[in-house]
Amino acid sequence: MKQKLPAYLHHNKLSEEQRNLKNTAHYVFWLLTLIASHTPDKRTVYLSYHRAMSVAQQESNPITPTRFYRAIDELIDTNVIMRTEFKYQYRLNSDYFTFIS
């Protein structure tokens, strides 16, 4: 016989954005926030895998290229970031980033 789960386990307490993003996407989102906070134009961020890796190594949390680009695609699909006409350059959605005026 199947056991019933307690009611509190049926409710996901995460926000809608957190439910839709995986852990790697959360980590890349954090990397974007960190890099964007140190750039003069905070709306546009240059983020290649090598730049992300250099920041990730300082935090001692490495990431593979496949997972990185999959997370970037996931952030684009959820409209957190947008592609620009330049490679590895992304435009940030101001709804998700409070430091963008």
Backbone torsions as a table, in degrees:
resi	resn	phi	psi	omega
1	MET	NA	136.9	-179.4
2	LYS	-76.4	136.2	177.1
3	GLN	-86.8	141.6	177.3
4	LYS	-80.1	142.7	175.3
5	LEU	-81.3	147.8	174.3
6	PRO	-60.7	152.5	-175.1
7	ALA	-59.6	-35.8	-177.2
8	TYR	-67.6	-19.7	177.4
9	LEU	-81.0	-14.5	178.8
10	HIS	-81.2	-18.7	-177.3
11	HIS	-100.4	126.2	176.8
12	ASN	-89.2	119.7	-175.4
13	LYS	-87.1	1.0	180.0
14	LEU	-79.8	156.5	176.2
15	SER	-70.9	168.3	-178.5
16	GLU	-59.7	-42.0	-179.3
17	GLU	-66.4	-41.1	-178.9
18	GLN	-67.7	-34.3	178.7
19	ARG	-66.2	-33.9	-175.1
20	ASN	-86.0	-16.9	-178.1
21	LEU	-101.2	142.7	177.0
22	LYS	-87.2	172.0	-177.2
23	ASN	-59.2	-40.4	-180.0
24	THR	-64.8	-39.7	178.4
25	ALA	-65.1	-36.7	175.5
26	HIS	-62.6	-40.7	-179.4
27	TYR	-67.2	-42.8	178.4
28	VAL	-67.6	-36.5	174.4
29	PHE	-58.8	-43.1	177.9
30	TRP	-64.5	-41.7	177.6
31	LEU	-61.1	-43.3	177.9
32	LEU	-60.0	-43.6	179.7
33	THR	-62.9	-43.6	-179.9
34	LEU	-63.7	-46.9	-178.2
35	ILE	-69.3	-41.1	-178.9
36	ALA	-66.1	-31.2	-179.4
37	SER	-69.2	-16.7	179.8
38	HIS	-105.9	7.3	179.6
39	THR	-103.2	148.8	-179.4
40	PRO	-64.4	-45.3	176.7
41	ASP	-95.0	99.1	-172.0
42	LYS	-74.5	-9.2	-180.0
43	ARG	-83.5	-27.2	-176.5
44	THR	-118.1	130.9	-176.0
45	VAL	-127.2	133.8	171.7
46	TYR	-93.5	117.2	-177.8
47	LEU	-139.9	99.5	172.1
48	SER	-98.1	171.1	179.5
49	TYR	-62.1	-40.1	-177.3
50	HIS	-66.5	-37.3	177.4
51	ARG	-68.4	-41.4	178.0
52	ALA	-64.2	-38.5	179.9
53	MET	-64.8	-39.3	179.9
54	SER	-64.8	-38.4	176.4
55	VAL	-70.9	-41.0	-178.0
56	ALA	-65.6	-35.0	178.9
57	GLN	-68.3	-33.2	176.1
58	GLN	-65.7	-31.7	178.9
59	GLU	-90.1	1.1	-178.0
60	SER	52.4	46.4	178.1
61	ASN	-139.1	80.3	-175.0
62	PRO	-69.3	158.7	179.6
63	ILE	-140.5	143.8	-179.4
64	THR	-83.9	156.3	179.9
65	PRO	-60.2	-40.1	-179.1
66	THR	-62.1	-46.9	179.8
67	ARG	-67.0	-35.8	179.7
68	PHE	-63.3	-51.6	-177.3
69	TYR	-70.3	-30.0	174.2
70	ARG	-65.9	-39.5	177.9
71	ALA	-67.9	-38.5	176.2
72	ILE	-60.9	-45.3	178.1
73	ASP	-61.8	-37.2	178.5
74	GLU	-67.0	-39.5	177.1
75	LEU	-67.2	-34.0	176.3
76	ILE	-69.0	-42.8	-179.8
77	ASP	-63.1	-32.2	-179.9
78	THR	-92.4	9.4	176.8
79	ASN	62.2	28.1	173.5
80	VAL	-78.0	-39.1	176.3
81	ILE	-131.4	162.9	177.3
82	MET	-129.8	149.0	175.3
83	ARG	-73.6	153.9	172.0
84	THR	-115.3	-176.6	-179.9
85	GLU	-74.0	-12.0	179.9
86	PHE	-101.0	144.4	-179.8
87	LYS	-67.7	138.5	178.6
88	TYR	66.0	13.5	177.6
89	GLN	-112.2	130.3	-174.8
90	TYR	-128.3	146.4	177.3
91	ARG	-101.0	131.4	-176.2
92	LEU	-87.5	141.6	175.6
93	ASN	-82.5	120.8	-174.5
94	SER	-67.9	-13.5	176.3
95	ASP	-68.1	-26.6	-177.2
96	TYR	-99.2	-17.4	-174.9
97	PHE	-118.2	111.6	-174.4
98	THR	-76.2	-20.4	-177.6
99	PHE	-81.4	-2.9	176.8
100	ILE	-88.3	124.0	-178.3
101	SER	-89.7	NA	NA
